[in-house]
Amino acid sequence: MTDPDAVTRISKLLVERYAGLGRQAAARVRTWVFGNIPYGYSEIIVQHLTDQHVDLLFDAFWQVLPFGTGGRRGRVGYGLNRLNHTTVAMTVQGHCQYLRNAHPGRRDMAVVIAHDVRVFYDIAGVYKFLGDSHPLLGVSSRALAKLACEIYAGNGIHCYFPSPLNDHAVLTTPELSYLIGRLNAVGGINLSASHNPPDDNGIKVYDQYGSQPVAPHDQQLVDLMEKATNVTSTPFDQALQRGMVLGIPETLHQDYVKTYVVLHDDIHLPQPNVSVIYTPLCGCGLTTVGDVFTQAELPFLVPPNEGPDGRFSVIPFKVPNPEVFQATEPARAFADAEGVGIVLSSDPDADRVGLEVKLQDGSWYHFDGNQIAAVLCYFLMLDPQGPQRKGLVLETLVTTKMLGAIVSQAGGSWIVDDLLVGFKYVADVLNTLDRDGRYRHVTCSSDQLVLAAEESHGIMVLSSIREKDATPACMYLAILYQRLRREGKTILDYYLHLLEQIGDYADVNRSIMMVGAAGILRRDHIMTSLRHSPPEVLAGHVVRKVIDYWDENVFGTFASESDKLSRNIVQMCTDQYIVTVRPSGTEPKLKLYCQLLPGSEPSSLRGMRLLDELRGKANSIACLLYSELLSLIGVSIGHVGLLLPDIVDLDRKCAFEQKTVPQLREKLSDGSLTHLHELHAWLAGEVSGLIPGVDSLPALKAPVAYLCREWSAELGSTALCRDLRKWAM
C-alpha cells in the first residue's frame, strides 16, 4: 500500500531539486500512484520513493514520453517518460479515438500491427534495486504488440497480426507499410525502437496510406493519446476466437517479395557462385531482405548468431545500427573467413541499410547513408548498365546535394531536396501527388518515383511502400557488387568514379549525446543561442546566410506543436559548406550535419586521394562545429574526446578526457603496469560505464591510437606503449 507521506516527501524533494520541472514531475507521480492510470504498477513506483532514486524518478516523470519524427521512442521503464504498458496503452487507446474521428460511422475498421524482436532485460542495470522479478523484465515487442491487439479489439477494431499463434513471428516496418494498403486497413502501428539499444523500445503510428502522419494530423493524435486514461480491452485469446485478431495471409508476404524481385530481372545476370554477406543485426530482416535475395537468386550468407535475438547479443556496444561501423565487426570477420568482399546489413526493423566493402589491402570501407544514396541514385539513373530511369527523386534537407547533380545530368526528371527530416515527409509528397497531381514545381504521378533517400541510411524506390526499406537497397547493391566483381572493381571504385564525374561533394554528420532533462535543457539552450545570436564566422568561414525554419514569415505559421518540433532546425550557409543543426525529437541529443559543396574549380585529385581530401575537410568542419556549439553551454572538449563514438554521452566524453587520459599517460610512464592485459583490465574498470551495460573497451581504440601517436616521442620506446598502439590500430 502506498504511503501518502512518502509521496509528499518525495514531491518536496523533486521541487527543491528541479524547481518548476520538479513540480510537474511530482504532479505526475501523484497521478500515477493515486489516479486512474492503466497498467500503472503503483507498487513498483512506491519502491522508487527514496532519496536514492529521486533523480531516476524525476527523469521518469518530468515529461510525457514525446511523439517525435519517428513516433514515441525511449527507454523501457516505469513512468510517463518511459516506454511501458501504460504509455503503449494510452497511445493505442488514443489512436482508436483518432480513427473513430477520422472514419465516423465506419464499422469494418482494421489495422495492421508489426513488431521487432527486442526484449527488455535491463542491460544497463537501471532497475537492479527492484530485483530480478519486476513486471517489465522480459517484456518483448511482441508482448506489447499483443497488448495493442487487445485494446484495438476492445474498441471494435480488427487487427492483422503476424502469425497470432507463433510467438517467434515478426513483421518489419516496410512490410507493415505495404500491407496497410493491400489489406485496406485504416492504419497500423509498429512496436520497435529501430536501431536503438535493447533497453529502448517505441511505438510508431501509420495512416491509411502506409505512411506516418504529418502535421496537423500527428498533433491531433498526440492530444488524444495524452488524454486516454480509460482503456477498453479484450483478452488476446478471446479477441482471436472472436475474429478480431486475424493472421496475415502468406500470399501477401509473397506479393511483397515479388514487388521487388521483378525490378531486378532486366539488370541482373545471375552469378550463383558470388555470394554476399548479409546481417540482419539480430533483427527481422531475414523475412524481407533474406526472402527477396532467395527469390531473386542472389546467394547470401548470414554470420553466425546474427539472426533474431532481442538482446542483440553479438552486436558490439549492443547498438544494431548500420550507421555505426563497429556494429558489423563480427560480420566483417565472417566475410574475411568466407572470402567475401561485401557486407550488407539492416537494422532490427529492417528499414535502414548498411554497406561495407573490402579493399585490396584487406581493410574495410564503411559507406555512410549519403554515399549509399548517391551510389543508388547514379545506378538507377545514369549507369549505362542500370535501368536508366527518369522520374522523381526526393530527399531531406540534410541529405547529400549530389543527388541533385545526378538528376540534372539525367534530364527529364524532378527533385525535391529540402524536405524536413523524417520519411513521413517523403511519403507526404507522394500522398499529395496522389491527391492533387502536383507538389510545388513537380507534376507527375507518385509511381514515377525513382528514389527517395535520407542521410540516416534510408532508401525508398517504390511508391507502394511509403516507408524506407533496406530490401531494395540491399538487392541493388548485391547486384552491383556481383557485376563490379566480374570487372575486378569494388563499389568504392564505383563511388570514386561518381565523385570525379558528378562533383566534389562530401558529408559528415555528428551527434552530441546528453542525458535526461538536464541534457534537454542544454540542447535547447544551444538552439536558442543559434537563433538569437547566430555566428558570423563558423569553422573559419564567413556565414553568408542563416535559415531558421521557425521563421514563420518564410516558412508559414506552425500547423501544430508537432510541426514546430519538426521545424526546430537552424541552417548556416558559407561559400564552401552548409551546416545544419537540429535536436532529436525524443532524446537529449543534438544532431549536426556538414555538407561540403564543390568549389568553383574541380579538384585535380583523383581516386582515394580526392575522397580523403574531401572527407578530411568535411570532418574538420564538423569537429570545429561540434566544439563551437559546446562553447555555447560552457563546455570544452578536445580532439581526444571527439574521437570517442557519438553514442557516448557528453559528460562521459569530458570525464574520459579530463580524468582517464592523464591517468593513462601516468600508467604508461611510471612502469606500474608491464603487460597489456593489466592495462586493459585497468582501462576496462575506468570506462565501465562509458556505454552503459556493454564492454566499452573497443570504443577507446580511436582515441588511444591518437594518444599513442602523440606520446610516441616520449613513451613510444616502451614495450607497453607499442603493444597498446598495436591493439588500438
N, C-alpha and C positions, 0 to 999 in steps of 0.2 A: 504494500500500500504506500502511496506517495505521501511524504511528509510536507504539508504546505509551508512549514517554516524553512525547510531546506530549499524549496523553490524560491522563497522570498530572499533568503540569504544569498543564493547564487545570483539572483536577479540584481541585487545591490552590487555584487562584485562585478557583474558584467557592465553595469552602468559606470561604476568607478573606473574600470579599466578601459572601456571603449566608448564612453560618453553616449552620443546620440545613436550610434550604430549598436552599442551595447543595449540601449533601451529597446530598440527594435528586436534584437535577439532575445531579450528577456521576455518580451510580449509573446513571441512565437514559441518559446519554451513553455510558457504557461498554457498557451492554446494547445500545444502538443500533448501536454501532460493531463490537463483537465478538460479539454474540449472534445469535440466530436471529430477526431482525426482517424481516417481509415487506416488499419494496419499500423497503428502508432507505436506498438511495443513500448508503452509508457514505463513498464517495469525495467526496461533496458536504459531508458533515459534517466531514470532515478539513479542508476549506478554512475552516471556522468556528474551528478550533483555534488562534486567535491572541488576544493580549491585546486587540486592537482589537474583537473580536467576542464577548468574554466575556459582555457584558450581553445580547446577542441570543441567545447560546447558553443562558444561564440562562432567559430568558423562554420559549424553545422547549422546555425540558425540566423546568422546576421542578414541573410537574404534568402529568397525562394530561388531554387535552382533555375538559372536563367535559360531562356529559349534563344539560342544563338543561331548562327548561319547554318548549323547542322543539327538543329533540334536541341533537345535537352541532353547534356552530357556532363558527367562529373564523377567524382569519387563515389563508390558504393559506401554506404554508411547510414547512420541514424540522424534524422533531422531533415528540415525542409530544403537545406542546401546540399543535399546528398541524393544520389540515385538509390531508391529503395522501393519497397512495395507501395508505400504511401504516395511518393511522387509519381510513380508509374500509374497507380490507380487514379489519382487526380487528373493526370494527363489524359488517360483513356476516357474517363467519365466526361471530361471537358470536350474531348473530341466527339463523343456521342452526341452531346448537346449541339455542337457545331454542325454536325451532319444533319441533325433534325432541322436546324435553322436553314441550312443550305438547300435541303431537299424536302420541303414541307409536304406532308401527305404521302410521301413515298414509303411503301410498306416492304419492299423487297431489297432493302439496302444490304450490301455486303462489303466487307473489307478484306484485304489480304494482309496477313501477319507474317513477318520474317524475323529471323534472329540469327546471331552468330554463335560461336562455340564457347564464349568466355564464361568462367565460373569464378566466383569471389572466394578467395582463400586468405584474404588479408595478408598478402605477402609483405607489405611494409610494416606489419605489426602494430597498426594504429589501435586495434581493439584487444590487445593482449590482456588488458585488465578485466575483460569480460569472460575470460576463459576460452575453452575450446568447444562450446556448445551454444553460442548465441544464435539467434534466428537467421542472420544473414550469411553465416558461414556455409559455403557450399551452394549458395543460390546462383543458378545459371541464367543466362539469357533466355533459355527455353522456358525455365520456370516462370520468369517474369512475362514471357510471351503467353504462356498458358493463363496467367492471371488476367492479361489483357483480353484473351478469348472469353473468359468468364464474365467480364464486365460488358463487353460488346453483346454477348448473348443475353445477359440480364437486361440489356436495353433494347432487345429485339433486333439486333443487327447480326447478320450471318458472318461467319469468319472462315476464310480459306486459310488453312494452316498446314504446314509441311508434315506429312505422314503423322497424323494425330496419335497413332499407337506406337510410334518408333521414337523413343527419346534421344536417339542419336541423329535424327534428321536435322537439317539446317536449310536455310534459304538465303541466298546472297542479296545484297542491296539491288544490283542491277536487274536481277531476275524478278524481284518484287515489282520494280517499276514496269517491267514488261507485262507481268501477269495482271496488274490492275486494269490495264486496257483490255486484255484478252478475256478477262472474267467479268467485264462490265461492272467492276466494283466502283464504289463512290470514294474510295481512298484506301489507305493502308498505313501500317506502322512497321518500324524495324527496331528491334531491341539489339543494339550494338553500340560500342564506343569506337568503332572503326579501328584505327591504328594505335589507340591509347594503350597504356599498360593494363595488365589483367585486373588490377584493383579498381578500374574505372568501368562504367557502363553508361548507356544512353538510350534515348528513345527519339526516333525521327518520325515525323508525320508526313504522309503523302496525300495528294489530292486525286481527283478522278482522272487526271491526265498522267499519273505516274510520276509527278514532279512534286517537289516541296513547295508549299505556298509562299508567296511573297506578300509584301505589304499592300493593302492593309489587312489582307485575309489572315496572315500569320498572327497579327495582333489580336484579331477577334478570337482566334483560337487560344492564345495565351490568356486573355482575360477570362475566358470560360474555364480554362484549366485551373487558374488560381482560385476560382470560387467554388470548384467542385469538391465538396466535402461529403455529400451524401451519395455514396457509391452503391449502385444496384448491380448485383452479380448473380450468376447461376453456376453451381459447381461444374467443373470441366466435364466430368463423366456424364452428368445429366445433359449438358449442352450438346455433347457428342451424340448421345442417344436420341435427342430431340431433333437432330439435324441442323442445329445452329452452328456447330463446328463441322467443317467439311474438309476433306482432303483435297489436295491439288492434283488434278489429272496428270499422269505421267506424260500423256501426249503433248501437253502444253510445254513441259520441260523440253521435250524433243523438238518442238517447234522453235523454242528459244535457241537451241543449239543450231538448228538448220538455218536460222536467220543469219547467223554469222558464217557458217560453213559455205553457203552459196556465194559469199563475197570473194572467196579466195580461188574459185575454180579456174578463172582465166588468167591468173597471175602466178600460179603455183605449179612448179614441176616437182612432183613427189620425189623425195630422197629418203628412202626408208632406212638408210644406214647413217644418217646425220641427225643425231638427237640433240635436243636442248635440255637444259636443267630447268625445271620449274618448281618453285617452292610456294605453297600457299601460306607460308609463315604460320603454320599451325591453325589456319583458319578454314574458311568454307570453299576456297577457290577450286578445289578438285571437281566440284559439281558443275562448274561453269567453264573455267579455263580448261580443266582437265578433259571434260566431255567434248568440248569443241576440238581440242587437239586430237583426241581419239577419232572423232568423226571425220576430221579433215586429213587424217593420215599424216599427222605431224608427230613423229616419235619424240617422247619426252621421258625423262627420269625424274623421280621425286627423291630428294635427300631423305635419309633415314630419320624417323621420328618427327617429321615436319608436317604430318597430316593433322587432322583436327585434334586440338589439345587446348583446353580452356585455361591452362596455366602458362602457355607459351614457353614450355619448359626449356627447350634447347635454343631459344632465341636470345642472343646476347642483350643484356640490360632489360630483358623482358619487354622490349619495345618492337612489336611486329610491324614496322613501318618501312615501306620501300624507299622512303626518302632518306633513311638512316643507313649508311654504308655498312656499319657493323652488323646490322640485322641479318644480312645474308652471308656472314662469315662461314657458318657451317656448310651452307650450300656451295660456296666457292671452294671450300676444301673438298667437298664431294665431287665437284666438277673437275678439279685438278686430278683426283684419283681416277675419274672416268674418262679423262682426256677430252672434255667438252669445253668449248670456248665461250659459252654464254650462260648467264643465269638470269632467268625471268622470275618475277615474284609478284604477289598480290597481297594486300593487307587482309585482316581477318574477315571482313565482309565483302572482299573481292571487288571493290570498286577502284582502287588505286593500283598502278602498275609500277614495277621496278625493273631496271635493266643494268647489268654489269657485263662487260666483255673482257676477255683475256687478251693481253698484248704479247708481242713477240718475246719480251724479256721475262715473261712469266707473271708479271703484275696484273692487277685487275683495275679497270677503269669504271668508275661509277657515274652513270648518267643522271643528271638532275631532271626534274619534271619539264623544264623549259627545253632542254636538249631533246628529250623524248618527243615532245610536241613538235619540235622543228623537224626531226627525222621523219616522223609520220606524215606531217603536212607535205614535205618535199616528196616523199614516196608516193603519196596519194595523188598529187597534183602535177609534179614536174618530172619525176623519174621516167625515162623513156621505156623502162621495163615494168613500170607500175600501171595502175588503172588510168592515170592522166585525167582525173576527174575535174570538172569545173562546178562551181556552186558556192555554197555559203560556208564561211569559216567564222567561228565565234570564239572569243577568248576574254578572260577577265583583264582588268586594267593592270594587274601585276604580272601578267604572263608575257613572255618574250615578244618583242616587236618584230622579230624575224619572220613571224607568220605573215605579217602584212606585206613584207617584201616578197615572200613566196607567192602570195595571192596576186600581187601586182604583176609578177612575171608570168603567172599562169594566164591572166587575162580572162575576161568574161565571167568574173566571179565577184563576190561581195565579202567584206569582212566587217564585223563589229568587234572592236578591240578595246572597249573601255567599260565593260560590264563590271558591276560590283562583284565582290569576291563571294564565291559560292556557286555551285552548279545549278541552284534553283533559279539564278538569273539567266543562265543559258537556256534552261527549259522555258522560262518566261518568254524569251524571244520566239521560240518555236510555238508556244501556245498563242502568242499574239499573231504570228503569221497565219496560223490555222483560223483564227477568229477574224482578222482584218485583212489578210493578204498583204500586209505591209508592216515593217518595223523600221522606223526612221527612213533612211535612204534605201532600204532593202525592199525589193518587190519580188518575192519568189515564194514557192511553197516550202513547207518545212521539210519535205522529203528531198529537197535539194541540198540538204546538209552534207558537207564533205567531212568536216572535223570541228569538234569543239574541244577546247583544252584549257586547263588551268595549271599554274606552276607547281601545284602540290600533287603532281603525278596523276591528274585526272584527264581521261580521254573519253570522248563520245563520237561515234561515227554514224549512228542511225537515229532518226527522229522518233522511231517507235519505242526507243528505250531512253527515257528522259532523265537519265542519271549517268554519271561517269561509270565506266565499266572496264575492268582490266582485261576482259576477254578479247575484244578485237585488237587491242594494243598488243597483247601477247602473241596473238595469231599473226599479225602483220610483221612483228619483229622476228618471230621464228622463221617466217618465210624469207624475210630479208637476210637473216643470218645464213640460212641454207644457200641462198643464191650467192652471197658475197664469199662464203667459204669456198664455193666452187671456183671463184675468181681469185682466191688467195688473199682476200681482203677481210676486214672486220667492219662492224658498224661504226667504230670510231673513225676509220678511214673514210667512210661514207659521210660522217658528220664533218670531218675536216674539209672534204671537198665542198660540202654545202657552205661552210664558213667562207671559203675562198670565192665561191660563186655568188652568194647572196649578200654577204656583208659582215663586218666585224662586230658582231653582237656578243654580249656576254651578260649573264645574270647571276647574281649571288644573293641568297636570302639568309637572314639570321633571325633568331628569336631571343628575346630577353625574358627568361622564365623567372617569375616571382612566386610568392607563397601567400595564400589566404587573403583576408580582407585588407591587410596592410599592403600586400602586393598590388591589389586592385587600385588602392588609393595612390600608390606610387606610379603605377601605369597611367592612371587618369591624369595625374599631375604633369607627366611628360606631354601628353596630348594637349592639355590646356596651355602649357608653355609654348608648344609649337604653334598653336593657333594665335595666341595673343602677342607673342614675340618671335616670329619666325626668323631663322638665321639669315643674315645677308650673305654669309660665306659658309659653305658646307664642304667639309673634307678638302679644303684648299681651293674651291671653285666658287665663283660668284653665282648666287641663286638668282636666276632671271625671272622665275615665276613660281608662285606658291598657289596651289589649288587646294582649297578646303571644301570637302564635299558636304560640310554642314552649312555652306553659304547658300541660303535659301533664295537669294537674288539670282544666283547662277543655276542651281540645281532644283529649284522649286521648293515649295513648302513640304514639310515632312508629312508623309501619308499616315504615320503612326510612330509610336515609340520604337517599334521593331525596325522601321525604316531608318530612324535616327541612329539606331545601333549599327545597322549595316553601312551607313554612310559616315561612320566615325573614322575618317581617312584624311590624312594630310599628305599631299604630294609636292615635292620640291624639284624643280627642273633647272639644270645647268646646261651649258653647251655640250657637255660630254656625257651626261648621265641623268637619269630620273631616279629619285629615291622616294619611296612610299612608306609611310608608317601608319600602322593600324593596330588596334588592340584585338585580341581574341574576343569572340562574342561571349564565351562562357568561362574563360580561365584568366588568372592574373598573369597574362603573357602579352608582350608587345612584339609584333612582327615587323621586320624591316626588309624591304625589297630594294635592291640596287640593280638598275637596268643600264648597262653601258651601251652607248649608241655609236654607230660608225662615225669616224671622223670625215672631214671634207675630202681627204685623200686616203685611198685604201692602203693598208699596211703592206710593206714589202715582204713581210714574213710569210712563211707558208707552213702547213702541217702543224705538228705539235708545238713548234716554236710560236706560231701565231696563237694557238689555243692557250698556251702557257702565259703569253703576254696578256691576252685579254682577260683570262681568269685572274691573273695576278692583279691587274688594275682594278677589276670589279671587287675582288676580295679586300684589297687595301681600302677602297672607298667604304665598303660595308663595315670593316673594322673601325675606321675612323668615325663613321656614323654611330656605331654602337657606343663608342666611348663618349662622343659628344652628347648623345641622348642621356647617358648615365650622369653626366655632369649636371643636368637639369634637376636631378634629385640628390645632388651632393655625393655621388658615388664615383670612385675612381677604380678602374681595373686595367691591368697591364696586359701585355701580349700573352703571357703565360695563361692568365685566366681566360682570355679569348680563345685559346686553343682547346679548352675543355668543351665537350659536346654541349649543344644548347639544351639538351634535356636536363642538364644540371642547373639548379636554380641560382640566382644571382648571389644570394648570401653565401651559399656554399662555394661558389667560384671565388668570392672575395676571401673567405676563410682559408681556402686552399692556397691562394697566392700569398696571403699575409702570414699564415702560420706554418703550413706544411712545407712550402718551398724553402724557407730559411732552415727549417729543421732537417730537410733532406740534404741540403748543402753541408750542414754540420755533420750529419751521419757519414757522408762520403769523405769528408776531410779528416775527421778525428780518429778513424780506424776502429770505432767501437763495433762496427759490423764488418765482417770479412767475406761473407758469402751472399750471393744474390737471393737465395731463398730466405735468408734472415731479413734482408732489406724488403723483400716482397711482403713478408709477414708484418713488418713494422708499418709499411705503407698501407697494407690492407686494413690494419687497425685504425690508422689515421683517417682514412677516407671511407670507412664502413657505411656512413650514411649519405655519401655523395649522391648516389642514385638509390633511394630507399628500397630495401628488400632484395637487392641483387648484388652480385660481385662487381664492385666499382673499379677494380684494378685496371681492366682493359681501357677504361676511359682516360687513364693517365698517359697513355702511350705517346700521343702527340705532344703534350706539354713537356713530358720527361725527355723525349728526343731533342726538343728545342733546348732544354736546360743543359743537357749533356754537351751539345754543341757550344753553347755559351760558356760553359765551365771547362771546356777541353784544355785550354792553355794552363789552367791551374790544377785541374783534377784528372785530366784525361789520361795521365800515365798510370793511374791506379787500376788494378785489375777489376775492382768492383765497378768503377765508373764505366770501363769498357764493356763489362757484362751487361750493365744496365742499359747502355746505349744500344747494344745489340738486341736486347729484348724489346726496347721501345721502337726500333726501326722495323 
